[in-house]
Amino acid sequence: MQPPPRKVKVTQELKHTHAEQMSRLHIKHQTECDLLEDLRTFSQKKAAVERDYAQCIDQLMLVQAELQDSVKELAKTRKKYQETEAMAQAVRDKAEQDAKYEQYMQTYTLYVQSQPPPHPPTTALWKSEDQMGKKSGYISTKPIGGKGGAITVMLPIQYSDVQE
């Protein structure tokens, strides 16, 4: 069996219930205030992170633009270097050819100098021309002709024109 319920005054029970509800309400209010403070702190930190993120993106875009400019400049410099190198190679090749030519010419000159001097042509035709000029009164005058050789013209002379 149960003991009889104690008789408590209704006002005391009401005060006690009111205090419990006030305590719960105060705890709920404190929890909501803490939650709002946490939300405010989170929002501030999130805004700071987003601001830093935006600054980093701006810096990244600037660095990327600088990198693209550097790549373009590098390509131009590379092209100039290749052109210069090709020109230098052409100059080296030309100098090498000139050196080979000079060496060839020196060798050729030494070869020519070591050879005996050539004799004048002694063909029968030349001998007959000389004899003909002496006998018939023809003498050779100025040479005529173009490059490489001269054509000798035999003109008749009169012995009266020749002064001795």
DOPA-23583 format. One record per residue: residue number from 0; residue in one letter; x, z, y of N, C-alpha, C, O in turn. Coordinates in nm, 4 decimals. Layout:
! DOPA-23583
i:aa:n.east:n.up:n.north:ca.east:ca.up:ca.north:c.east:c.up:c.north:o.east:o.up:o.north
NUM:A:X:Z:Y:X:Z:Y:X:Z:Y:X:Z:Y $
...
***
This chain:
! DOPA-23583
i:aa:n.east:n.up:n.north:ca.east:ca.up:ca.north:c.east:c.up:c.north:o.east:o.up:o.north
0:M:0.0769:0.0000:-0.1150:0.0000:0.0000:0.0000:0.0843:0.0000:0.1261:0.1984:0.0461:0.1296 $
1:Q:0.0257:-0.0507:0.2222:0.0999:-0.0625:0.3445:0.0634:0.0495:0.4399:-0.0482:0.1010:0.4448 $
2:P:0.1662:0.0824:0.5146:0.1340:0.1868:0.6109:0.0441:0.1292:0.7203:0.0459:0.0085:0.7448 $
3:P:-0.0265:0.2061:0.7794:-0.1139:0.1552:0.8827:-0.0310:0.1018:1.0009:0.0754:0.1547:1.0331 $
4:P:-0.0802:0.0013:1.0610:-0.0029:-0.0538:1.1714:0.0069:0.0452:1.2858:-0.0851:0.1215:1.3153 $
5:R:0.1175:0.0400:1.3453:0.1390:0.1322:1.4545:0.0621:0.0829:1.5750:0.0413:-0.0369:1.5943 $
6:K:0.0264:0.1658:1.6442:-0.0495:0.1275:1.7602:0.0473:0.1113:1.8768:0.1128:0.2057:1.9210 $
7:V:0.0531:-0.0067:1.9220:0.1416:-0.0361:2.0334:0.0498:-0.0747:2.1481:-0.0593:-0.1293:2.1315 $
8:K:0.0996:-0.0439:2.2601:0.0177:-0.0772:2.3737:0.0263:-0.2274:2.3960:0.1323:-0.2877:2.3789 $
9:V:-0.0820:-0.2853:2.4328:-0.0920:-0.4291:2.4517:-0.0013:-0.4706:2.5689:0.0590:-0.5777:2.5627 $
10:T:0.0097:-0.3951:2.6678:0.0926:-0.4312:2.7820:0.2399:-0.4368:2.7429:0.3159:-0.5221:2.7888 $
11:Q:0.2772:-0.3428:2.6567:0.4169:-0.3442:2.6120:0.4438:-0.4678:2.5278:0.5478:-0.5322:2.5412 $
12:E:0.3506:-0.4994:2.4425:0.3684:-0.6181:2.3589:0.3684:-0.7427:2.4484:0.4472:-0.8344:2.4253 $
13:L:0.2853:-0.7474:2.5455:0.2806:-0.8601:2.6365:0.4114:-0.8712:2.7155:0.4627:-0.9816:2.7339 $
14:K:0.4648:-0.7610:2.7611:0.5917:-0.7613:2.8326:0.7035:-0.8105:2.7415:0.7889:-0.8897:2.7812 $
15:H:0.7002:-0.7607:2.6174:0.8027:-0.8002:2.5216:0.7927:-0.9510:2.4937:0.8959:-1.0180:2.4928 $
16:T:0.6771:-1.0053:2.4716:0.6568:-1.1474:2.4466:0.6981:-1.2277:2.5705:0.7623:-1.3322:2.5601 $
17:H:0.6600:-1.1767:2.6865:0.6975:-1.2443:2.8101:0.8492:-1.2478:2.8256:0.9031:-1.3506:2.8666 $
18:A:0.9185:-1.1415:2.7952:1.0644:-1.1340:2.8053:1.1292:-1.2318:2.7072:1.2259:-1.3001:2.7408 $
19:E:1.0740:-1.2375:2.5844:1.1282:-1.3319:2.4854:1.1115:-1.4757:2.5353:1.2054:-1.5550:2.5282 $
20:Q:0.9945:-1.5088:2.5849:0.9696:-1.6444:2.6337:1.0583:-1.6756:2.7553:1.1099:-1.7866:2.7682 $
21:M:1.0752:-1.5785:2.8424:1.1625:-1.5975:2.9579:1.3079:-1.6177:2.9121:1.3815:-1.7001:2.9665 $
22:S:1.3456:-1.5411:2.8123:1.4816:-1.5555:2.7583:1.4992:-1.6947:2.6979:1.5997:-1.7615:2.7227 $
23:R:1.4014:-1.7381:2.6187:1.4074:-1.8724:2.5600:1.4063:-1.9790:2.6698:1.4820:-2.0758:2.6629 $
24:L:1.3226:-1.9619:2.7688:1.3155:-2.0565:2.8787:1.4479:-2.0604:2.9554:1.4950:-2.1673:2.9943 $
25:H:1.5068:-1.9431:2.9765:1.6356:-1.9372:3.0452:1.7442:-2.0078:2.9626:1.8269:-2.0807:3.0175 $
26:I:1.7434:-1.9860:2.8324:1.8404:-2.0520:2.7432:1.8185:-2.2037:2.7468:1.9141:-2.2809:2.7548 $
27:K:1.6905:-2.2456:2.7407:1.6603:-2.3885:2.7459:1.7056:-2.4469:2.8799:1.7655:-2.5544:2.8839 $
28:H:1.6773:-2.3769:2.9880:1.7177:-2.4227:3.1202:1.8710:-2.4324:3.1295:1.9247:-2.5296:3.1826 $
29:Q:1.9396:-2.3311:3.0774:2.0865:-2.3310:3.0798:2.1426:-2.4470:2.9964:2.2396:-2.5117:3.0357 $
30:T:2.0801:-2.4718:2.8811:2.1232:-2.5822:2.7950:2.1032:-2.7156:2.8667:2.1906:-2.8023:2.8626 $
31:E:1.9881:-2.7320:2.9324:1.9625:-2.8559:3.0057:2.0596:-2.8718:3.1229:2.1063:-2.9824:3.1500 $
32:C:2.0897:-2.7635:3.1913:2.1878:-2.7704:3.3015:2.3261:-2.8085:3.2486:2.3962:-2.8897:3.3090 $
33:D:2.3646:-2.7494:3.1360:2.4939:-2.7851:3.0748:2.4950:-2.9329:3.0337:2.5945:-3.0031:3.0521 $
34:L:2.3822:-2.9786:2.9777:2.3721:-3.1188:2.9377:2.3821:-3.2104:3.0602:2.4519:-3.3117:3.0563 $
35:L:2.3129:-3.1751:3.1680:2.3212:-3.2549:3.2901:2.4635:-3.2550:3.3476:2.5117:-3.3579:3.3952 $
36:E:2.5289:-3.1409:3.3430:2.6683:-3.1331:3.3899:2.7593:-3.2207:3.3041:2.8479:-3.2893:3.3551 $
37:D:2.7359:-3.2173:3.1736:2.8143:-3.3021:3.0828:2.7879:-3.4504:3.1108:2.8802:-3.5319:3.1100 $
38:L:2.6595:-3.4846:3.1359:2.6268:-3.6238:3.1684:2.6928:-3.6675:3.2994:2.7435:-3.7792:3.3101 $
39:R:2.6914:-3.5794:3.3974:2.7538:-3.6111:3.5253:2.9046:-3.6308:3.5076:2.9618:-3.7263:3.5600 $
40:T:2.9678:-3.5408:3.4342:3.1119:-3.5524:3.4078:3.1421:-3.6803:3.3296:3.2380:-3.7515:3.3595 $
41:F:3.0584:-3.7084:3.2284:3.0774:-3.8299:3.1485:3.0635:-3.9541:3.2354:3.1436:-4.0470:3.2245 $
42:S:2.9617:-3.9561:3.3221:2.9400:-4.0716:3.4101:3.0585:-4.0908:3.5046:3.1010:-4.2038:3.5286 $
43:Q:3.1114:-3.9816:3.5578:3.2267:-3.9922:3.6471:3.3493:-4.0464:3.5728:3.4211:-4.1331:3.6226 $
44:K:3.3709:-3.9932:3.4531:3.4862:-4.0396:3.3743:3.4678:-4.1854:3.3328:3.5628:-4.2637:3.3335 $
45:K:3.3437:-4.2210:3.2964:3.3170:-4.3594:3.2581:3.3398:-4.4520:3.3765:3.3980:-4.5593:3.3602 $
46:A:3.2953:-4.4132:3.4950:3.3157:-4.4945:3.6150:3.4651:-4.5089:3.6447:3.5111:-4.6168:3.6820 $
47:A:3.5404:-4.4005:3.6281:3.6853:-4.4067:3.6515:3.7521:-4.5007:3.5505:3.8398:-4.5794:3.5860 $
48:V:3.7091:-4.4911:3.4247:3.7653:-4.5786:3.3216:3.7296:-4.7240:3.3508:3.8147:-4.8121:3.3385 $
49:E:3.6059:-4.7497:3.3890:3.5653:-4.8866:3.4211:3.6408:-4.9399:3.5433:3.6779:-5.0572:3.5471 $
50:R:3.6635:-4.8538:3.6428:3.7393:-4.8940:3.7611:3.8842:-4.9281:3.7216:3.9394:-5.0290:3.7654 $
51:D:3.9442:-4.8425:3.6386:4.0798:-4.8707:3.5886:4.0811:-4.9994:3.5063:4.1737:-5.0800:3.5159 $
52:Y:3.9777:-5.0168:3.4260:3.9668:-5.1368:3.3432:3.9584:-5.2617:3.4317:4.0240:-5.3621:3.4043 $
53:A:3.8776:-5.2549:3.5375:3.8643:-5.3685:3.6293:3.9974:-5.3969:3.6996:4.0353:-5.5129:3.7156 $
54:Q:4.0680:-5.2921:3.7413:4.1987:-5.3115:3.8048:4.2978:-5.3745:3.7067:4.3754:-5.4629:3.7431 $
55:C:4.2937:-5.3282:3.5835:4.3832:-5.3843:3.4816:4.3504:-5.5313:3.4550:4.4404:-5.6131:3.4358 $
56:I:4.2220:-5.5637:3.4539:4.1831:-5.7040:3.4335:4.2322:-5.7892:3.5506:4.2815:-5.9001:3.5302 $
57:D:4.2189:-5.7374:3.6739:4.2699:-5.8105:3.7904:4.4213:-5.8311:3.7805:4.4721:-5.9403:3.8059 $
58:Q:4.4919:-5.7246:3.7434:4.6373:-5.7366:3.7275:4.6713:-5.8364:3.6169:4.7646:-5.9157:3.6298 $
59:L:4.5952:-5.8312:3.5095:4.6187:-5.9231:3.3983:4.5968:-6.0680:3.4426:4.6732:-6.1569:3.4049 $
60:M:4.4930:-6.0911:3.5220:4.4682:-6.2268:3.5715:4.5817:-6.2726:3.6630:4.6233:-6.3884:3.6568 $
61:L:4.6324:-6.1823:3.7484:4.7452:-6.2178:3.8347:4.8697:-6.2500:3.7519:4.9401:-6.3474:3.7785 $
62:V:4.8953:-6.1670:3.6521:5.0121:-6.1896:3.5662:4.9961:-6.3206:3.4897:5.0926:-6.3951:3.4721 $
63:Q:4.8743:-6.3484:3.4445:4.8499:-6.4729:3.3720:4.8721:-6.5935:3.4639:4.9301:-6.6937:3.4221 $
64:A:4.8259:-6.5837:3.5890:4.8477:-6.6931:3.6846:4.9973:-6.7118:3.7108:5.0459:-6.8248:3.7163 $
65:E:5.0703:-6.6007:3.7271:5.2154:-6.6098:3.7464:5.2818:-6.6724:3.6244:5.3739:-6.7531:3.6372 $
66:L:5.2346:-6.6347:3.5071:5.2909:-6.6901:3.3839:5.2664:-6.8405:3.3765:5.3556:-6.9166:3.3388 $
67:Q:5.1464:-6.8829:3.4123:5.1170:-7.0265:3.4112:5.2049:-7.1009:3.5113:5.2543:-7.2098:3.4822 $
68:D:5.2245:-7.0415:3.6302:5.3136:-7.1033:3.7287:5.4564:-7.1104:3.6751:5.5257:-7.2106:3.6930 $
69:S:5.4990:-7.0033:3.6095:5.6343:-7.0018:3.5526:5.6488:-7.1078:3.4445:5.7523:-7.1738:3.4348 $
70:V:5.5449:-7.1239:3.3635:5.5502:-7.2255:3.2574:5.5581:-7.3648:3.3193:5.6342:-7.4495:3.2723 $
71:K:5.4793:-7.3889:3.4251:5.4850:-7.5188:3.4928:5.6240:-7.5420:3.5522:5.6815:-7.6500:3.5386 $
72:E:5.6766:-7.4385:3.6183:5.8097:-7.4505:3.6778:5.9156:-7.4726:3.5701:6.0091:-7.5506:3.5884 $
73:L:5.8997:-7.4032:3.4583:5.9929:-7.4209:3.3468:5.9865:-7.5634:3.2931:6.0893:-7.6230:3.2610 $
74:A:5.8659:-7.6173:3.2835:5.8518:-7.7552:3.2353:5.9190:-7.8532:3.3316:5.9862:-7.9470:3.2889 $
75:K:5.9002:-7.8306:3.4620:5.9645:-7.9176:3.5607:6.1163:-7.9055:3.5520:6.1879:-8.0056:3.5543 $
76:T:6.1643:-7.7819:3.5419:6.3084:-7.7589:3.5329:6.3642:-7.8207:3.4063:6.4730:-7.8783:3.4073 $
77:R:6.2904:-7.8091:3.2979:6.3343:-7.8671:3.1703:6.3433:-8.0190:3.1819:6.4382:-8.0808:3.1337 $
78:K:6.2423:-8.0783:3.2472:6.2430:-8.2231:3.2648:6.3620:-8.2659:3.3500:6.4299:-8.3632:3.3175 $
79:K:6.3875:-8.1930:3.4597:6.5024:-8.2252:3.5444:6.6323:-8.2091:3.4662:6.7232:-8.2913:3.4780 $
80:Y:6.6405:-8.1036:3.3870:6.7612:-8.0811:3.3068:6.7816:-8.1953:3.2083:6.8932:-8.2445:3.1919 $
81:Q:6.6743:-8.2372:3.1430:6.6865:-8.3459:3.0460:6.7285:-8.4755:3.1148:6.8106:-8.5504:3.0621 $
82:E:6.6718:-8.5017:3.2331:6.7109:-8.6213:3.3075:6.8580:-8.6139:3.3474:6.9323:-8.7111:3.3343 $
83:T:6.8986:-8.4967:3.3962:7.0378:-8.4784:3.4359:7.1299:-8.4917:3.3160:7.2359:-8.5538:3.3243 $
84:E:7.0888:-8.4330:3.2047:7.1697:-8.4413:3.0827:7.1793:-8.5855:3.0343:7.2858:-8.6289:2.9903 $
85:A:7.0703:-8.6596:3.0417:7.0731:-8.8007:3.0014:7.1659:-8.8803:3.0937:7.2425:-8.9654:3.0485 $
86:M:7.1576:-8.8510:3.2230:7.2443:-8.9188:3.3183:7.3908:-8.8832:3.2915:7.4781:-8.9699:3.2950 $
87:A:7.4166:-8.7561:3.2651:7.5534:-8.7135:3.2353:7.6039:-8.7800:3.1078:7.7203:-8.8191:3.0994 $
88:Q:7.5168:-8.7927:3.0095:7.5560:-8.8590:2.8848:7.5882:-9.0054:2.9108:7.6840:-9.0594:2.8555 $
89:A:7.5076:-9.0696:2.9954:7.5346:-9.2096:3.0295:7.6691:-9.2218:3.1012:7.7458:-9.3145:3.0752 $
90:V:7.6971:-9.1279:3.1913:7.8251:-9.1298:3.2623:7.9398:-9.1072:3.1646:8.0432:-9.1734:3.1730 $
91:R:7.9209:-9.0123:3.0709:8.0247:-8.9881:2.9698:8.0473:-9.1129:2.8850:8.1614:-9.1495:2.8568 $
92:D:7.9384:-9.1779:2.8446:7.9518:-9.3004:2.7650:8.0248:-9.4088:2.8443:8.1124:-9.4772:2.7913 $
93:K:7.9880:-9.4237:2.9715:8.0530:-9.5236:3.0565:8.2014:-9.4912:3.0716:8.2858:-9.5803:3.0629 $
94:A:8.2332:-9.3638:3.0943:8.3733:-9.3242:3.1081:8.4493:-9.3501:2.9784:8.5648:-9.3929:2.9804 $
95:E:8.3841:-9.3240:2.8666:8.4477:-9.3494:2.7375:8.4726:-9.4994:2.7193:8.5791:-9.5399:2.6726 $
96:Q:8.3744:-9.5809:2.7562:8.3926:-9.7257:2.7471:8.5042:-9.7730:2.8395:8.5858:-9.8572:2.8021 $
97:D:8.5069:-9.7174:2.9616:8.6132:-9.7539:3.0551:8.7499:-9.7144:3.0007:8.8463:-9.7900:3.0123 $
98:A:8.7578:-9.5955:2.9414:8.8848:-9.5507:2.8843:8.9269:-9.6420:2.7697:9.0441:-9.6778:2.7578 $
99:K:8.8311:-9.6793:2.6856:8.8630:-9.7709:2.5760:8.9071:-9.9060:2.6310:9.0006:-9.9670:2.5792 $
100:Y:8.8399:-9.9526:2.7359:8.8760:-10.0803:2.7962:9.0167:-10.0731:2.8555:9.0976:-10.1640:2.8370 $
101:E:9.0448:-9.9633:2.9275:9.1779:-9.9460:2.9855:9.2842:-9.9429:2.8762:9.3900:-10.0044:2.8895 $
102:Q:9.2554:-9.8714:2.7692:9.3501:-9.8649:2.6578:9.3684:-10.0043:2.5969:9.4801:-10.0443:2.5644 $
103:Y:9.2593:-10.0765:2.5821:9.2676:-10.2126:2.5293:9.3513:-10.3004:2.6216:9.4370:-10.3760:2.5760 $
104:M:9.3255:-10.2896:2.7525:9.3996:-10.3713:2.8483:9.5478:-10.3361:2.8478:9.6325:-10.4249:2.8577 $
105:Q:9.5800:-10.2073:2.8364:9.7212:-10.1687:2.8295:9.7858:-10.2264:2.7041:9.8967:-10.2797:2.7083 $
106:T:9.7147:-10.2147:2.5932:9.7671:-10.2694:2.4682:9.7828:-10.4205:2.4797:9.8838:-10.4760:2.4365 $
107:Y:9.6842:-10.4866:2.5373:9.6898:-10.6316:2.5536:9.8043:-10.6706:2.6465:9.8768:-10.7664:2.6197 $
108:T:9.8203:-10.5957:2.7564:9.9283:-10.6246:2.8507:10.0637:-10.6089:2.7830:10.1523:-10.6928:2.7992 $
109:L:10.0790:-10.5013:2.7072:10.2048:-10.4823:2.6345:10.2270:-10.5956:2.5349:10.3394:-10.6426:2.5175 $
110:Y:10.1213:-10.6383:2.4708:10.1325:-10.7482:2.3748:10.1736:-10.8766:2.4450:10.2626:-10.9480:2.3989 $
111:V:10.1076:-10.9055:2.5578:10.1380:-11.0278:2.6317:10.2806:-11.0231:2.6852:10.3515:-11.1237:2.6831 $
112:Q:10.3225:-10.9062:2.7330:10.4579:-10.8941:2.7862:10.5626:-10.9095:2.6766:10.6740:-10.9550:2.7027 $
113:S:10.5278:-10.8725:2.5563:10.6241:-10.8847:2.4471:10.6341:-11.0280:2.3955:10.7280:-11.0598:2.3225 $
114:Q:10.5408:-11.1148:2.4312:10.5428:-11.2543:2.3879:10.6335:-11.3349:2.4807:10.6424:-11.3047:2.5997 $
115:P:10.7006:-11.4369:2.4276:10.7827:-11.5220:2.5148:10.6928:-11.6023:2.6082:10.5774:-11.6294:2.5750 $
116:P:10.7448:-11.6405:2.7249:10.6623:-11.7165:2.8191:10.6248:-11.8516:2.7606:10.7032:-11.9105:2.6861 $
117:P:10.5084:-11.9007:2.7924:10.4655:-12.0293:2.7367:10.5435:-12.1439:2.8011:10.5841:-12.1362:2.9170 $
118:H:10.5630:-12.2487:2.7241:10.6327:-12.3675:2.7735:10.5305:-12.4633:2.8320:10.4149:-12.4646:2.7898 $
119:P:10.5727:-12.5436:2.9296:10.4781:-12.6414:2.9839:10.4429:-12.7430:2.8767:10.5221:-12.7687:2.7860 $
120:P:10.3260:-12.7997:2.8869:10.2856:-12.8945:2.7829:10.3809:-13.0143:2.7791:10.4187:-13.0692:2.8826 $
121:T:10.4173:-13.0519:2.6613:10.5109:-13.1641:2.6447:10.4500:-13.2694:2.5549:10.5167:-13.3249:2.4676 $
122:T:10.3289:-13.2949:2.5761:10.2634:-13.3965:2.4940:10.3038:-13.5337:2.5414:10.3564:-13.5496:2.6516 $
123:A:10.2802:-13.6285:2.4620:10.3169:-13.7671:2.4943:10.2399:-13.8170:2.6148:10.2916:-13.8976:2.6921 $
124:L:10.1163:-13.7702:2.6322:10.0358:-13.8136:2.7451:10.0996:-13.7712:2.8764:10.1067:-13.8506:2.9703 $
125:W:10.1460:-13.6469:2.8840:10.2073:-13.5985:3.0071:10.3366:-13.6742:3.0357:10.3660:-13.7078:3.1504 $
126:K:10.4112:-13.7000:2.9331:10.5366:-13.7732:2.9522:10.5091:-13.9143:3.0026:10.5791:-13.9652:3.0901 $
127:S:10.4062:-13.9764:2.9462:10.3769:-14.1135:2.9876:10.3255:-14.1174:3.1303:10.3541:-14.2128:3.2027 $
128:E:10.2486:-14.0143:3.1739:10.2008:-14.0099:3.3119:10.3172:-13.9972:3.4075:10.3202:-14.0623:3.5120 $
129:D:10.4134:-13.9130:3.3716:10.5280:-13.8957:3.4598:10.6058:-14.0271:3.4738:10.6479:-14.0639:3.5834 $
130:Q:10.6234:-14.0949:3.3644:10.6985:-14.2202:3.3683:10.6205:-14.3268:3.4442:10.6775:-14.4071:3.5181 $
131:M:10.4885:-14.3259:3.4244:10.4068:-14.4253:3.4910:10.4106:-14.4041:3.6417:10.4209:-14.5004:3.7177 $
132:G:10.4027:-14.2812:3.6847:10.4067:-14.2522:3.8270:10.5381:-14.2947:3.8887:10.5394:-14.3417:4.0025 $
133:K:10.6469:-14.2803:3.8188:10.7771:-14.3165:3.8727:10.7931:-14.4674:3.8788:10.8510:-14.5198:3.9740 $
134:K:10.7440:-14.5358:3.7809:10.7656:-14.6799:3.7724:10.6713:-14.7565:3.8618:10.7134:-14.8505:3.9293 $
135:S:10.5450:-14.7191:3.8641:10.4466:-14.8043:3.9296:10.4217:-14.7674:4.0738:10.3450:-14.8355:4.1417 $
136:G:10.4820:-14.6651:4.1215:10.4627:-14.6295:4.2601:10.3438:-14.5381:4.2825:10.2999:-14.5195:4.3960 $
137:Y:10.2927:-14.4824:4.1780:10.1838:-14.3865:4.1923:10.2441:-14.2478:4.2069:10.3406:-14.2135:4.1386 $
138:I:10.1875:-14.1698:4.2950:10.2296:-14.0300:4.3024:10.1038:-13.9434:4.2986:9.9948:-13.9887:4.3337 $
139:S:10.1199:-13.8220:4.2570:10.0043:-13.7323:4.2519:9.9932:-13.6617:4.3851:10.0925:-13.6157:4.4415 $
140:T:9.8727:-13.6538:4.4338:9.8507:-13.5826:4.5593:9.7744:-13.4555:4.5291:9.7946:-13.3940:4.4245 $
141:K:9.6895:-13.4170:4.6173:9.6220:-13.2867:4.6054:9.5354:-13.2792:4.4793:9.4733:-13.3778:4.4393 $
142:P:9.5323:-13.1639:4.4190:9.4460:-13.1470:4.3032:9.3021:-13.1305:4.3494:9.2772:-13.0696:4.4534 $
143:I:9.2096:-13.1825:4.2755:9.0681:-13.1647:4.3055:9.0007:-13.1125:4.1807:9.0522:-13.1277:4.0699 $
144:G:8.8885:-13.0526:4.1987:8.8171:-13.0028:4.0823:8.7647:-12.8626:4.1074:8.7893:-12.8027:4.2121 $
145:G:8.6936:-12.8129:4.0113:8.6302:-12.6818:4.0254:8.7122:-12.5726:3.9603:8.8352:-12.5761:3.9573 $
146:K:8.6415:-12.4788:3.9102:8.7050:-12.3628:3.8485:8.7798:-12.4033:3.7229:8.7421:-12.4963:3.6516 $
147:G:8.8843:-12.3317:3.6994:8.9522:-12.3439:3.5724:9.0567:-12.4519:3.5660:9.1538:-12.4363:3.4920 $
148:G:9.0441:-12.5532:3.6340:9.1459:-12.6564:3.6211:9.1416:-12.7513:3.7380:9.0462:-12.7519:3.8158 $
149:A:9.2408:-12.8281:3.7496:9.2478:-12.9227:3.8598:9.2620:-13.0618:3.8020:9.3249:-13.0818:3.6980 $
150:I:9.2044:-13.1545:3.8690:9.2167:-13.2944:3.8286:9.3164:-13.3572:3.9255:9.3028:-13.3455:4.0473 $
151:T:9.4131:-13.4214:3.8711:9.5148:-13.4826:3.9557:9.4765:-13.6278:3.9801:9.4449:-13.7021:3.8871 $
152:V:9.4799:-13.6654:4.1038:9.4439:-13.8018:4.1410:9.5738:-13.8792:4.1640:9.6628:-13.8332:4.2355 $
153:M:9.5831:-13.9946:4.1038:9.6999:-14.0803:4.1204:9.6643:-14.1883:4.2220:9.5746:-14.2692:4.1980 $
154:L:9.7327:-14.1898:4.3326:9.7051:-14.2875:4.4369:9.8258:-14.3812:4.4515:9.9407:-14.3380:4.4417 $
155:P:9.7982:-14.5084:4.4749:9.9107:-14.6001:4.4966:9.9714:-14.5763:4.6340:9.9004:-14.5461:4.7299 $
156:I:10.0978:-14.5897:4.6424:10.1625:-14.5774:4.7719:10.2449:-14.7035:4.7970:10.2856:-14.7747:4.7052 $
157:Q:10.2656:-14.7253:4.9166:10.3515:-14.8377:4.9525:10.4854:-14.7792:4.9936:10.4939:-14.6784:5.0637 $
158:Y:10.5870:-14.8453:4.9481:10.7200:-14.7929:4.9729:10.7557:-14.7974:5.1201:10.8481:-14.7288:5.1637 $
159:S:10.6841:-14.8767:5.1965:10.7130:-14.8826:5.3391:10.6633:-14.7571:5.4103:10.7141:-14.7212:5.5165 $
160:D:10.5616:-14.6892:5.3500:10.5074:-14.5674:5.4097:10.5986:-14.4478:5.3863:10.5939:-14.3495:5.4601 $
161:V:10.6806:-14.4572:5.2839:10.7632:-14.3420:5.2483:10.8864:-14.3422:5.3365:10.9556:-14.4435:5.3468 $
162:Q:10.9132:-14.2336:5.3979:11.0321:-14.2215:5.4812:11.1384:-14.1502:5.4011:11.1136:-14.0483:5.3366 $
163:E:11.2541:-14.2052:5.4072:11.3616:-14.1450:5.3297:11.4520:-14.0681:5.4155:11.5490:-14.0101:5.3668 $
***
